[in-house]
Amino acid sequence: QVQLAESGGGSVESGGSLKLSCTIAENSDRHYCMGWFRQAPGKAREGVASIDSDGFSAYADSVKGRFTISLDNAETTLILQMNTLAPEDTATYYCGVTVDPTEFQLYRTACPRDRVASPHRIGNWGQGTQVIVSS
């Protein structure tokens, strides 16, 4: 079980910015798929941005050009920089990771390079952090 802890959520006006961070307690020698996901009230959890251990990232169409996912050099903190926020970005944001201990590149199934990762492929979750964007 990978321990994850998100921080950085809050309330902001439309057009503003927030930075989410997720600390990850995991052996970075293994391959992985990591990502940010969100769930609005009454809606299913959806992928926002994902990145794999090869450094390939993908984004949901709704956030392309506004959000940026990155990992620090130590690969212990996953960051989501959110700019030009809109009310429809209001949701609880979750950090998620799937670790691949095999040599079969299963992490590429979790993190396809042509689209954002699906929450159904994620095995470990943080507790979530709320983002509220007011108009």
C-alpha positions in Angstrom: 0.0 0.0 0.0 1.4 3.4 -1.0 0.9 6.2 1.3 -0.3 9.4 -0.3 -1.1 12.8 1.2 -2.6 15.7 -0.7 -2.5 19.4 0.2 -3.1 22.8 -1.4 -6.8 22.8 -2.0 -8.9 25.8 -1.1 -11.3 28.5 -2.5 -10.5 30.8 -5.3 -12.3 33.1 -7.7 -12.8 32.3 -11.3 -9.6 33.0 -13.2 -7.4 32.3 -10.2 -4.7 29.7 -9.6 -4.0 26.9 -7.1 -1.2 24.4 -6.7 -1.9 21.0 -5.4 0.8 18.8 -3.9 0.8 15.1 -3.1 3.6 13.5 -1.1 4.3 9.9 -2.0 5.9 7.3 0.2 7.1 4.8 -2.5 10.3 3.3 -3.8 10.9 5.4 -6.9 13.0 2.5 -8.4 9.8 0.9 -9.6 7.7 1.9 -12.6 4.5 3.7 -11.9 1.5 5.6 -13.2 0.5 8.7 -11.1 -2.2 11.2 -11.6 -4.6 13.7 -10.3 -8.3 12.9 -10.4 -11.4 14.8 -9.4 -14.9 14.1 -8.3 -17.7 16.7 -8.3 -20.8 16.1 -6.2 -23.1 13.6 -8.0 -20.5 12.8 -10.6 -18.1 10.0 -11.2 -14.4 10.4 -10.5 -12.5 11.4 -13.6 -8.9 11.7 -14.7 -7.5 15.2 -14.8 -3.8 14.7 -15.5 -1.4 11.7 -15.3 2.3 11.0 -15.6 4.3 7.8 -15.8 7.7 6.9 -14.6 9.1 7.6 -18.1 8.0 11.2 -17.8 5.1 11.0 -20.3 2.1 13.1 -19.2 -1.5 13.4 -20.5 -4.4 15.6 -19.7 -8.1 15.7 -19.9 -9.3 17.9 -22.7 -11.1 20.2 -20.2 -7.8 21.2 -18.5 -5.3 21.2 -21.4 -3.5 24.5 -21.5 -4.5 25.4 -18.0 -3.2 22.6 -15.7 0.3 21.2 -15.5 1.3 18.0 -13.8 4.9 17.4 -12.6 7.1 15.5 -10.2 9.9 16.8 -8.2 13.4 15.5 -8.9 13.2 13.1 -6.0 9.9 11.7 -7.4 8.4 12.1 -4.0 6.0 15.0 -4.6 3.4 15.1 -7.4 2.3 18.6 -8.2 -0.7 19.9 -10.1 -0.5 23.6 -11.0 -3.9 24.8 -11.9 -4.3 28.2 -13.7 -7.3 30.0 -15.1 -9.6 28.1 -12.9 -13.3 28.0 -13.7 -16.4 27.1 -11.6 -16.6 23.8 -13.4 -13.3 22.8 -11.9 -14.9 22.7 -8.5 -14.4 19.2 -7.1 -12.6 17.1 -4.6 -9.2 16.4 -6.1 -7.4 13.1 -5.4 -3.9 12.0 -6.0 -3.6 8.4 -7.2 -0.8 6.0 -8.1 -0.4 2.5 -9.5 2.9 0.9 -9.0 4.2 -1.7 -11.4 6.7 -4.1 -9.8 6.8 -6.3 -13.0 8.9 -6.2 -16.1 5.9 -6.2 -18.4 5.3 -2.4 -18.6 1.9 -2.7 -17.0 2.2 0.9 -15.9 1.7 1.9 -19.6 -1.7 0.3 -19.4 -2.6 2.4 -16.4 -1.1 5.5 -18.0 -1.8 5.3 -21.8 0.2 8.1 -23.5 -2.6 9.2 -25.7 -5.1 10.1 -23.0 -5.3 10.7 -19.2 -5.3 7.7 -16.9 -8.6 6.2 -15.9 -9.4 6.1 -12.1 -10.3 2.4 -12.6 -6.6 1.7 -13.2 -5.4 3.3 -10.0 -4.7 1.2 -7.0 -3.8 3.7 -4.3 -5.5 6.9 -3.3 -5.0 9.9 -1.1 -7.7 11.3 1.1 -8.6 14.1 -1.3 -8.5 17.9 -1.1 -11.3 20.2 -2.0 -11.1 22.9 -4.6 -13.9 25.5 -4.8 -14.0 28.0 -7.7 -16.5 30.8 -7.4 -17.7 32.8 -10.3 
